[in-house]
Amino acid sequence: MSRETIVLGAGIVGVSIAWHLVQRGRKVLLIDRRPPGLETSFGNAGIIQREAVRPYAFPHDLKTLLRVLPNRSIDIRYKPSGMFAAASPLLSYYLNSFPGRYKKIIPEYASIIALSTQEHDPMIKASGADALIQKKGWLELYRTEAELDARHQEAQEAAKQGVVSRRIDRATLDEMQPGLSADICGAIHWQNSWMVESPGDLVQAYAKDFEAKGGEFLEAELNTIVQNSANNWTVTTSKGSHDAAEVVVALGPWSQDYLAPLNYSFPLFVKRGYHMHYQQPSIKSTLNYWLMDAEKGYLLEPMKAGIRLTTGAELANLDAPPAYGQLEAAEKVARKLFPIGERADKEPWKGARPCLPDMKPVIGPAPRHPGLWLAFGHGHQGFTLGPATGRLLGEMMDNEKTAIDMQPFRADRF
């Protein structure tokens, strides 16, 4: 039976939800102020992270905290105004990262990560996007044996949750990726994660397939979400009003802005990130793999547009002016790691990861409004988890048994 559904947000999460709902026979309208895949989904590192079975915890060890405090590290920076504005969620994030709570969160989080590549796969095939995908894994580089040993132990634990990896020494690393700095002693090779050479192009391919299947996309500014009755909603936009029986909010870091008028208050905060592309200087120094300089906190990726450098996290307000110091510091270190060329972009790109303090997304029904569905707060793994979210929400909306237990992702946990 065809049912009217509006999906708000055309990032990887919203597009994936819309794609799955069309597959289920629904008449779907997807709305965003920009074309699909041009916000956070555009600028990420392009890894479908099957290995990411442990969410990023708030650091507790004194060594890390003292390193971050001066606000000059590459992996984490902050703006005091942003820390103050997000004080309550950040405190909850800190508390949820204590070992007792964190151990409970890991298997819940790992359950949805396990669906990542398998749910991207049918969408990649249906959209004809196979040429964008590499399946040779990526390399997490280490400068000290002690840190490499610790990460190897974590990788062995992750194997219990289906993650495939191997520890490689410097000699093997030189065969796989020539041209690296002598400072690197070895790496973890995450073997069953997939890489995407243009994340924005992949989202756009998914969106085109959604439209080819009968879905409709509207590029318009979103104004309001209004419930008329139990089975009728109106979404007002800069291009008119649109009615639907059900509405899905998948607006990433902007979700709370549109849910506040409905008296919802989710503890969303953002971790901003930056990227810049660089020219590949010569055939002799070709970047073969996605590389993470783990003890510094940035990544290098061989993308269609050049070598992309992506930064770690910046804790700041969503709309705060960009601060490029983190990117500049990462670039300085990256040039010593691998011979990247000149900058290829006119200015750095900036995006914002929507985060929740228990490190898990909200996926499911709004607690007080029948017909309103929520899907946001995926943190670092929105690109990884978009298709899995689409499948799971589709199952929930059609009252089917879900592929995994969705209790840990319910909105009413806040």
C-alpha positions as CSV (number, residue, x, y, z in Angstrom):
1,M,0.0,0.0,0.0
2,S,1.4,3.4,-1.0
3,R,1.7,5.7,2.0
4,E,2.7,9.4,2.1
5,T,6.0,9.9,3.9
6,I,8.2,13.0,4.0
7,V,11.9,12.6,4.9
8,L,13.7,15.8,6.1
9,G,17.4,15.9,5.5
10,A,19.3,14.6,2.4
11,G,22.5,13.6,4.0
12,I,23.5,9.9,3.9
13,V,21.1,9.1,6.7
14,G,18.0,10.8,5.2
15,V,18.8,9.6,1.6
16,S,19.2,6.0,2.9
17,I,15.9,6.2,4.8
18,A,14.1,7.6,1.7
19,W,15.7,4.9,-0.5
20,H,14.5,2.1,1.8
21,L,11.0,3.5,2.2
22,V,10.6,3.7,-1.6
23,Q,11.7,0.1,-1.8
24,R,8.9,-0.7,0.6
25,G,6.3,0.8,-1.8
26,R,5.8,4.2,-0.1
27,K,5.4,7.5,-1.9
28,V,8.3,9.5,-0.5
29,L,9.2,13.2,-0.6
30,L,12.8,14.0,0.4
31,I,13.4,17.6,1.4
32,D,16.6,19.5,2.0
33,R,17.9,23.1,1.5
34,R,20.8,21.8,-0.6
35,P,21.2,19.0,-3.1
36,P,21.8,15.5,-1.5
37,G,25.1,14.8,0.1
38,L,26.5,18.3,0.3
39,E,26.8,18.9,4.1
40,T,28.5,16.5,6.6
41,S,28.2,13.6,4.2
42,F,30.3,15.4,1.6
43,G,33.4,16.0,3.7
44,N,34.2,12.9,5.7
45,A,37.1,10.5,5.4
46,G,35.2,8.2,3.1
47,I,35.5,5.0,5.1
48,I,32.6,2.7,5.8
49,Q,34.0,1.7,9.1
50,R,33.2,-1.9,9.8
51,E,36.0,-1.9,12.4
52,A,34.4,0.9,14.5
53,V,32.7,-1.4,17.0
54,R,33.9,0.9,19.9
55,P,32.5,4.4,19.8
56,Y,34.8,7.3,20.6
57,A,34.9,7.7,24.4
58,F,35.6,10.9,26.3
59,P,39.2,10.7,27.4
60,H,39.7,10.1,31.1
61,D,43.4,9.5,31.5
62,L,45.3,12.5,32.9
63,K,48.0,12.3,30.2
64,T,45.5,12.9,27.4
65,L,43.6,15.6,29.3
66,L,46.8,17.5,30.0
67,R,47.8,17.2,26.4
68,V,44.4,18.5,25.1
69,L,44.0,21.3,27.7
70,P,46.4,23.9,26.0
71,N,44.2,23.6,22.9
72,R,47.1,23.0,20.5
73,S,46.7,19.3,19.8
74,I,45.8,18.0,16.3
75,D,43.2,15.4,17.3
76,I,41.0,17.5,19.7
77,R,40.5,21.2,19.9
78,Y,37.8,23.3,21.5
79,K,36.3,26.7,21.7
80,P,35.5,27.8,25.3
81,S,32.1,29.1,24.1
82,G,31.2,25.8,22.6
83,M,32.3,23.9,25.7
84,F,30.1,26.2,27.9
85,A,27.1,25.8,25.6
86,A,27.4,22.0,25.5
87,A,28.4,21.7,29.2
88,S,25.5,19.4,30.2
89,P,25.8,16.9,27.2
90,L,29.6,16.9,27.5
91,L,29.3,16.1,31.2
92,S,27.0,13.2,30.4
93,Y,29.4,12.1,27.6
94,Y,32.2,12.1,30.2
95,L,30.2,10.0,32.6
96,N,29.1,7.6,30.0
97,S,32.7,7.0,29.1
98,F,33.6,5.5,32.5
99,P,34.4,1.8,32.1
100,G,31.2,0.5,33.7
101,R,28.8,2.4,31.4
102,Y,31.1,2.2,28.4
103,K,31.2,-1.6,28.5
104,K,27.4,-1.7,28.3
105,I,27.4,0.7,25.4
106,I,30.0,-1.2,23.3
107,P,27.9,-4.3,22.3
108,E,24.8,-2.1,21.6
109,Y,26.9,0.1,19.3
110,A,28.7,-2.8,17.8
111,S,25.3,-4.4,16.9
112,I,24.5,-1.6,14.4
113,I,28.1,-1.3,13.1
114,A,27.9,-5.0,12.1
115,L,25.3,-4.0,9.6
116,S,27.4,-1.3,8.0
117,T,29.0,-2.8,4.9
118,Q,26.3,-5.3,4.3
119,E,23.6,-2.6,4.1
120,H,25.7,-0.3,1.9
121,D,26.3,-3.2,-0.5
122,P,22.8,-3.5,-2.1
123,M,22.5,0.3,-2.4
124,I,26.0,0.5,-4.1
125,K,24.9,-2.1,-6.6
126,A,21.5,-0.7,-7.2
127,S,22.9,2.8,-7.8
128,G,25.7,1.6,-10.0
129,A,28.3,3.1,-7.7
130,D,30.8,0.2,-7.6
131,A,33.6,2.3,-9.2
132,L,33.7,4.5,-6.1
133,I,34.4,1.7,-3.7
134,Q,37.6,0.1,-2.7
135,K,37.7,-3.0,-0.5
136,K,41.3,-3.4,0.4
137,G,41.1,-2.0,3.9
138,W,42.9,1.0,5.4
139,L,46.0,1.5,7.6
140,E,46.2,2.9,11.1
141,L,49.8,4.0,11.5
142,Y,51.7,4.1,14.8
143,R,54.9,5.8,15.8
144,T,55.6,3.8,19.0
145,E,55.6,0.1,19.6
146,A,53.8,0.5,22.9
147,E,50.8,2.3,21.3
148,L,50.8,-0.3,18.5
149,D,50.7,-3.1,21.0
150,A,47.8,-1.6,22.8
151,R,45.8,-1.1,19.6
152,H,46.6,-4.6,18.5
153,Q,45.1,-6.0,21.7
154,E,41.9,-3.9,21.0
155,A,41.9,-5.2,17.4
156,Q,42.0,-8.8,18.7
157,E,39.0,-8.1,20.9
158,A,37.2,-6.5,18.0
159,A,37.6,-9.8,16.1
160,K,34.9,-11.3,18.4
161,Q,32.5,-8.8,16.8
162,G,33.4,-9.7,13.2
163,V,36.2,-7.3,12.6
164,V,39.1,-8.6,10.4
165,S,42.5,-7.0,10.9
166,R,46.2,-7.8,11.1
167,R,49.2,-6.2,12.6
168,I,51.9,-5.3,10.1
169,D,55.5,-4.4,10.6
170,R,57.5,-1.7,8.9
171,A,58.9,-3.9,6.2
172,T,55.4,-5.0,5.1
173,L,54.2,-1.4,5.4
174,D,56.9,-0.3,3.0
175,E,55.7,-2.8,0.5
176,M,52.0,-1.7,0.8
177,Q,52.7,2.1,1.1
178,P,56.1,3.3,0.0
179,G,57.2,6.8,0.9
180,L,56.2,7.0,4.6
181,S,58.3,8.8,7.2
182,A,60.8,6.8,9.2
183,D,58.9,7.7,12.3
184,I,56.3,5.0,11.6
185,C,57.1,1.6,13.2
186,G,54.0,-0.3,12.0
187,A,50.3,-0.3,11.6
188,I,47.0,-2.1,12.0
189,H,45.5,-3.0,8.7
190,W,41.7,-2.9,9.0
191,Q,40.8,-5.4,6.3
192,N,37.0,-5.5,6.1
193,S,36.2,-1.8,6.1
194,W,35.4,-0.2,2.7
195,M,36.7,3.0,1.3
196,V,34.9,5.5,-0.9
197,E,36.9,7.8,-3.2
198,S,34.1,10.5,-3.2
199,P,31.6,10.3,-0.3
200,G,29.5,13.1,-1.8
201,D,29.2,11.3,-5.1
202,L,28.1,8.1,-3.3
203,V,25.3,9.9,-1.5
204,Q,24.2,11.5,-4.8
205,A,24.2,8.1,-6.6
206,Y,21.9,6.8,-3.8
207,A,19.7,9.8,-4.2
208,K,19.5,9.4,-8.0
209,D,18.5,5.8,-7.5
210,F,15.8,6.9,-5.0
211,E,14.4,9.2,-7.6
212,A,14.6,6.5,-10.3
213,K,12.5,4.3,-8.1
214,G,9.8,6.9,-7.9
215,G,10.9,9.1,-5.0
216,E,10.8,12.8,-5.2
217,F,13.4,15.3,-4.0
218,L,12.6,19.0,-3.2
219,E,15.3,21.5,-2.7
220,A,13.8,24.1,-0.3
221,E,14.4,25.7,3.1
222,L,12.5,24.0,5.8
223,N,10.3,26.2,8.0
224,T,8.0,24.2,10.3
225,I,6.8,20.7,11.1
226,V,3.1,20.8,12.3
227,Q,0.9,17.9,13.4
228,N,-2.7,18.3,12.2
229,S,-4.0,15.0,13.5
230,A,-2.8,11.6,14.5
231,N,-2.3,10.6,10.9
232,N,-1.6,14.0,9.2
233,W,1.4,16.3,9.2
234,T,2.2,19.5,7.4
235,V,5.7,20.5,6.5
236,T,6.1,24.1,5.5
237,T,9.0,25.1,3.3
238,S,10.2,28.1,1.2
239,K,8.5,26.3,-1.8
240,G,5.1,25.7,-0.2
241,S,3.4,23.3,2.3
242,H,3.4,19.5,2.0
243,D,1.2,17.0,3.8
244,A,2.0,13.5,4.8
245,A,0.8,10.7,7.1
246,E,4.4,10.3,8.5
247,V,7.4,12.5,8.8
248,V,11.0,11.5,9.4
249,V,13.5,14.0,10.9
250,A,17.0,13.1,9.7
251,L,18.5,16.6,9.9
252,G,21.8,15.7,11.6
253,P,23.1,18.6,13.8
254,W,20.0,20.7,12.9
255,S,17.5,18.2,14.1
256,Q,16.9,19.8,17.5
257,D,16.2,23.2,15.9
258,Y,13.1,21.8,14.2
259,L,12.0,19.5,17.1
260,A,12.1,22.2,19.8
261,P,8.7,23.7,18.7
262,L,7.3,20.2,19.4
263,N,8.7,20.4,22.9
264,Y,11.5,17.9,22.4
265,S,14.9,18.6,23.9
266,F,17.7,16.2,22.8
267,P,21.2,16.7,24.2
268,L,22.8,17.1,20.8
269,F,26.3,18.6,20.5
270,V,28.7,18.8,17.6
271,K,32.2,17.7,16.8
272,R,33.3,19.8,13.9
273,G,35.9,18.8,11.4
274,Y,37.8,20.2,8.5
275,H,39.3,18.9,5.3
276,M,41.6,20.1,2.5
277,H,42.7,18.4,-0.8
278,Y,46.3,18.3,-2.0
279,Q,47.8,17.5,-5.3
280,Q,49.5,14.1,-5.7
281,P,53.1,15.2,-6.3
282,S,54.4,12.3,-8.4
283,I,53.9,8.7,-9.5
284,K,56.7,7.7,-7.1
285,S,54.8,8.9,-4.1
286,T,51.3,7.7,-4.9
287,L,49.0,7.3,-1.9
288,N,47.8,3.7,-2.2
289,Y,45.8,3.5,1.1
290,W,43.7,5.5,3.4
291,L,46.1,6.4,6.3
292,M,45.4,7.4,9.9
293,D,48.3,8.9,11.8
294,A,46.9,7.5,15.0
295,E,49.1,9.2,17.6
296,K,48.6,12.6,16.0
297,G,45.0,12.4,15.0
298,Y,44.3,13.1,11.3
299,L,43.8,11.0,8.2
300,L,45.1,11.1,4.6
301,E,42.8,9.7,1.9
302,P,43.4,9.2,-1.9
303,M,40.2,10.8,-3.2
304,K,39.0,11.7,-6.7
305,A,39.7,15.4,-6.0
306,G,43.2,14.7,-4.7
307,I,44.7,13.6,-1.4
308,R,42.2,14.6,1.3
309,L,43.4,15.5,4.8
310,T,40.7,15.3,7.4
311,T,41.1,16.6,10.9
312,G,40.1,15.2,14.3
313,A,37.3,16.8,16.4
314,E,36.7,20.5,17.3
315,L,34.3,21.0,20.1
316,A,32.5,24.3,19.1
317,N,29.1,25.7,18.5
318,L,27.6,24.6,15.2
319,D,27.6,28.1,13.6
320,A,30.8,29.4,15.2
321,P,33.3,30.9,12.7
322,P,35.8,28.4,11.3
323,A,39.2,28.0,13.1
324,Y,41.8,26.6,10.7
325,G,44.6,26.2,13.2
326,Q,43.8,22.5,13.7
327,L,44.0,21.8,9.9
328,E,47.2,23.8,9.6
329,A,48.8,21.9,12.4
330,A,47.8,18.6,10.9
331,E,49.1,19.7,7.4
332,K,52.5,20.5,8.9
333,V,52.8,17.0,10.4
334,A,51.3,15.3,7.4
335,R,53.9,16.8,5.0
336,K,56.5,15.0,7.1
337,L,54.6,11.7,7.1
338,F,54.0,11.6,3.3
339,P,55.0,13.9,0.4
340,I,51.7,15.6,-0.3
341,G,51.6,18.3,-2.9
342,E,50.2,21.8,-3.0
343,R,46.7,22.7,-1.7
344,A,44.0,22.0,-4.4
345,D,41.0,23.8,-2.7
346,K,40.5,27.5,-2.5
347,E,39.6,27.2,1.1
348,P,39.1,24.4,3.7
349,W,35.8,22.6,4.0
350,K,34.1,22.6,7.4
351,G,31.4,20.1,8.7
352,A,29.8,19.1,11.9
353,R,29.2,15.6,13.3
354,P,25.9,15.4,15.3
355,C,26.7,13.7,18.6
356,L,24.7,12.4,21.6
357,P,26.3,11.9,25.1
358,D,25.8,8.1,25.1
359,M,27.6,7.8,21.7
360,K,24.6,6.1,20.1
361,P,22.1,7.6,17.5
362,V,18.4,8.1,18.0
363,I,16.5,5.9,15.7
364,G,12.8,5.3,16.1
365,P,9.5,6.9,16.9
366,A,9.1,10.2,18.6
367,P,7.8,9.5,22.1
368,R,4.7,11.8,22.1
369,H,3.8,12.2,18.4
370,P,2.5,9.2,16.4
371,G,3.7,9.4,12.8
372,L,6.9,11.3,13.7
373,W,10.1,9.4,13.3
374,L,13.6,10.3,14.3
375,A,17.1,9.4,13.0
376,F,20.0,11.5,14.0
377,G,23.0,11.7,16.3
378,H,25.3,9.3,14.5
379,G,28.4,11.1,15.6
380,H,31.5,10.0,13.7
381,Q,29.7,7.2,11.9
382,G,26.8,8.8,10.0
383,F,28.4,7.8,6.7
384,T,29.0,4.3,7.9
385,L,25.5,3.8,9.4
386,G,23.2,5.6,6.9
387,P,22.0,2.5,5.0
388,A,21.7,0.4,8.2
389,T,19.6,3.2,9.7
390,G,17.4,3.2,6.6
391,R,16.8,-0.5,6.8
392,L,16.1,-0.5,10.5
393,L,13.8,2.5,10.4
394,G,11.9,1.0,7.5
395,E,11.3,-2.1,9.5
396,M,10.1,-0.1,12.5
397,M,7.8,2.0,10.5
398,D,6.2,-1.1,8.9
399,N,6.0,-2.7,12.3
400,E,8.3,-5.6,11.4
401,K,10.8,-7.5,13.4
402,T,14.1,-5.4,13.3
403,A,17.4,-6.9,12.3
404,I,18.8,-5.9,15.7
405,D,17.4,-4.9,19.1
406,M,16.4,-1.2,18.7
407,Q,15.8,-0.6,22.4
408,P,19.3,1.0,22.9
409,F,18.5,3.6,20.2
410,R,15.1,4.7,21.3
411,A,14.4,8.4,21.6
412,D,12.8,8.1,25.0
413,R,16.1,7.2,26.7
414,F,16.7,11.0,27.0
